[in-house]
Amino acid sequence: MPKPNLDNLDKALIRQLKSDGRAPTAHIAERLNVTTPTVRSRMRTLVKAGILKVAGLVNLAAVPELTTA
């Protein structure tokens, strides 16, 4: 999929996610004055284009059995 041209909404969405990547899409939508489905759709498009990457970070101190040698 070709990379889309980022418009102001995409850039604002990325800034919101950088600020708080765990924020519910409904809260992001409210802050950006758009609907929740719009935020989800934009996020899905940005992920498919390789612009956004969703990842989990494991706190190995909290789960030491996952630590490898």
Backbone as CSV, one residue per row, in Angstrom:
resi,resn,N_x,N_y,N_z,CA_x,CA_y,CA_z,C_x,C_y,C_z
1,MET,0.847,-1.180,0.000,0.000,0.000,0.000,0.892,1.243,0.000
2,PRO,0.651,2.165,-0.918,1.472,3.381,-0.949,1.216,4.237,0.286
3,LYS,2.243,4.945,0.695,2.100,5.809,1.865,1.184,6.982,1.524
4,PRO,0.172,7.204,2.372,-0.734,8.331,2.095,-0.066,9.656,2.431
5,ASN,-0.551,10.702,1.793,-0.108,12.036,2.174,-0.783,12.356,3.497
6,LEU,-0.016,12.752,4.474,-0.569,13.045,5.792,-1.226,14.414,5.790
7,ASP,-2.500,14.449,6.150,-3.175,15.737,6.284,-3.095,16.195,7.737
8,ASN,-3.700,17.323,8.029,-3.613,17.884,9.389,-4.212,16.949,10.432
9,LEU,-5.291,16.242,10.070,-5.904,15.317,11.025,-4.973,14.152,11.319
10,ASP,-4.334,13.591,10.295,-3.381,12.501,10.516,-2.250,12.954,11.435
11,LYS,-1.727,14.132,11.176,-0.620,14.653,11.992,-1.066,14.889,13.434
12,ALA,-2.282,15.412,13.614,-2.803,15.637,14.963,-3.024,14.306,15.671
13,LEU,-3.513,13.317,14.956,-3.714,11.989,15.527,-2.389,11.394,15.980
14,ILE,-1.373,11.502,15.152,-0.048,10.988,15.510,0.488,11.706,16.750
15,ARG,0.300,13.024,16.821,0.749,13.778,18.012,0.021,13.284,19.259
16,GLN,-1.284,13.037,19.151,-2.049,12.539,20.294,-1.525,11.177,20.738
17,LEU,-1.255,10.309,19.788,-0.756,8.975,20.125,0.648,9.032,20.715
18,LYS,1.473,9.950,20.238,2.809,10.110,20.820,2.706,10.597,22.259
19,SER,1.729,11.446,22.522,1.532,11.994,23.851,0.998,10.934,24.817
20,ASP,0.033,10.137,24.333,-0.566,9.096,25.172,-1.041,7.969,24.270
21,GLY,-0.184,7.019,24.031,-0.495,5.916,23.138,-1.554,4.969,23.651
22,ARG,-1.904,5.086,24.924,-2.926,4.216,25.513,-4.284,4.895,25.629
23,ALA,-4.393,6.102,25.147,-5.660,6.824,25.246,-6.728,6.109,24.419
24,PRO,-7.933,5.988,24.956,-9.020,5.382,24.181,-9.313,6.214,22.928
25,THR,-9.714,5.534,21.866,-9.991,6.246,20.621,-11.100,7.276,20.817
26,ALA,-12.037,7.010,21.707,-13.114,7.972,21.961,-12.555,9.276,22.530
27,HIS,-11.557,9.183,23.411,-10.949,10.391,23.986,-10.160,11.158,22.924
28,ILE,-9.448,10.422,22.093,-8.696,11.077,21.017,-9.663,11.773,20.070
29,ALA,-10.739,11.083,19.720,-11.737,11.665,18.813,-12.311,12.947,19.394
30,GLU,-12.603,12.935,20.685,-13.148,14.126,21.337,-12.157,15.282,21.269
31,ARG,-10.897,14.986,21.541,-9.867,16.038,21.505,-9.690,16.614,20.105
32,LEU,-9.871,15.758,19.082,-9.663,16.197,17.702,-10.952,16.668,17.033
33,ASN,-12.049,16.590,17.776,-13.354,17.032,17.270,-13.795,16.250,16.023
34,VAL,-13.589,14.919,16.082,-14.037,14.015,15.025,-14.716,12.820,15.691
35,THR,-15.276,11.923,14.894,-15.942,10.757,15.459,-14.931,9.656,15.786
36,THR,-15.334,8.770,16.687,-14.488,7.632,17.045,-14.205,6.739,15.841
37,PRO,-15.223,6.434,14.993,-14.905,5.630,13.798,-13.885,6.298,12.873
38,THR,-13.880,7.627,12.821,-12.885,8.329,12.007,-11.486,8.080,12.542
39,VAL,-11.327,8.145,13.856,-10.015,7.897,14.466,-9.580,6.467,14.181
40,ARG,-10.477,5.505,14.377,-10.127,4.103,14.124,-9.734,3.881,12.669
41,SER,-10.484,4.468,11.764,-10.195,4.321,10.334,-8.848,4.929,9.977
42,ARG,-8.590,6.114,10.488,-7.297,6.771,10.214,-6.151,5.948,10.787
43,MET,-6.332,5.428,11.999,-5.276,4.617,12.611,-5.018,3.358,11.786
44,ARG,-6.082,2.702,11.359,-5.953,1.491,10.551,-5.201,1.797,9.247
45,THR,-5.531,2.902,8.609,-4.860,3.300,7.367,-3.379,3.574,7.613
46,LEU,-3.075,4.265,8.709,-1.680,4.589,9.026,-0.879,3.337,9.369
47,VAL,-1.515,2.367,10.020,-0.833,1.105,10.322,-0.570,0.339,9.027
48,LYS,-1.583,0.227,8.171,-1.418,-0.494,6.902,-0.341,0.134,6.026
49,ALA,-0.205,1.456,6.110,0.806,2.163,5.307,2.195,2.077,5.929
50,GLY,2.286,1.513,7.124,3.587,1.399,7.784,4.031,2.667,8.490
51,ILE,3.119,3.608,8.661,3.457,4.865,9.332,3.342,4.711,10.840
52,LEU,2.335,3.971,11.280,2.162,3.675,12.707,2.481,2.214,12.944
53,LYS,3.031,1.930,14.107,3.277,0.559,14.516,2.764,0.418,15.945
54,VAL,1.911,-0.546,16.149,1.360,-0.781,17.474,2.207,-1.867,18.126
55,ALA,2.672,-1.586,19.340,3.549,-2.536,20.020,3.257,-2.542,21.513
56,GLY,3.563,-3.651,22.135,3.463,-3.757,23.580,4.865,-3.814,24.167
57,LEU,5.027,-3.243,25.314,6.321,-3.233,25.983,6.181,-4.004,27.286
58,VAL,6.987,-5.030,27.457,6.916,-5.870,28.644,7.879,-5.340,29.694
59,ASN,7.374,-5.196,30.923,8.212,-4.824,32.050,8.831,-6.109,32.593
60,LEU,10.062,-6.408,32.187,10.708,-7.659,32.573,10.980,-7.746,34.062
61,ALA,11.052,-6.636,34.734,11.239,-6.672,36.184,9.985,-7.230,36.856
62,ALA,8.837,-7.008,36.248,7.584,-7.497,36.809,7.318,-8.953,36.428
63,VAL,7.942,-9.416,35.338,7.734,-10.781,34.852,9.104,-11.391,34.542
64,PRO,9.904,-11.665,35.568,11.280,-12.117,35.339,11.373,-13.453,34.611
65,GLU,10.331,-14.286,34.667,10.411,-15.594,33.988,10.443,-15.439,32.461
66,LEU,10.149,-14.239,31.959,10.214,-14.013,30.511,11.615,-13.563,30.070
67,THR,12.495,-13.297,31.015,13.853,-12.867,30.693,14.634,-14.028,30.112
68,THR,15.333,-13.776,29.013,16.174,-14.811,28.409,17.627,-14.544,28.720
69,ALA,18.419,-15.582,28.655,19.843,-15.456,28.967,20.616,-14.914,27.800
